[in-house]
Amino acid sequence: MTDLRKTVERFWAAAEARDWAAFSDTLAEDVEYTLPQTRERIRGRERYVEFNREYPGDWHLTVERVIAEPDQVVTWAHFTVGLDEMYAISFFTGDGSGRIASVTDFWPEPYEPPAGRDHLSERY
């Protein structure tokens, strides 16, 4: 068994550092990312990394809390995008080999997705 908590901590550190190779290494090839507020789903490591790489604005994050069980991790993170501040709760599951199999992010308010990322996601 691998430590999913450590993988998730590496995931967030790599995201903040914009280290997309390290970020990618935390993900299963068939990772699935879900955003319930925008009804978007992104499937696959390459598309999910590109989604994060292309996210607009000068965003930064601080992980406020991590709650971990062997097969799932929940994080509460504080994000800034320019002058805007928001919190997100993220649920992670692992694939058994130490990589992240799924991520579901919950943001405080529903919103329409920004223009320009429809080539990476599907609406549901």
C-alpha positions, 0 to 999 in steps of 0.5 A: 500500500502506498501513502496517498496523503504524501502523493496529494501533498506532492500534487499541491506542492508541484501545482504551486511551483508550476512543476508540471512534470512533478505534477504529472507524476502524481497522476494515474494515466486515466485520472478523472477530474470533476468540477460539480459547479461547472458540470465539467469533467476532464479525463486523462493525465495529459488533459488534466495537466494542460488544464492546470497549465492553462488556467488563467491568472496569477493563481497561488494556493496554500493547503489549510488542512489535509484529512487522509484515509488509506484510499482517500484524501480530502484537502481544504485549500486557500486560493488567490487569483490576482486579488480574488481569494477563495477556498476549495475542498478537494476529494482524492482517490488513489489507484493502488500504485500511489498515483491519484485516480480521481479529483473532485473539487468543490468551490464556494459558488457555482459559476460558468467556466471561463472561455477557452478550455472547452477543448479540454473538458466536456460539460455534463 
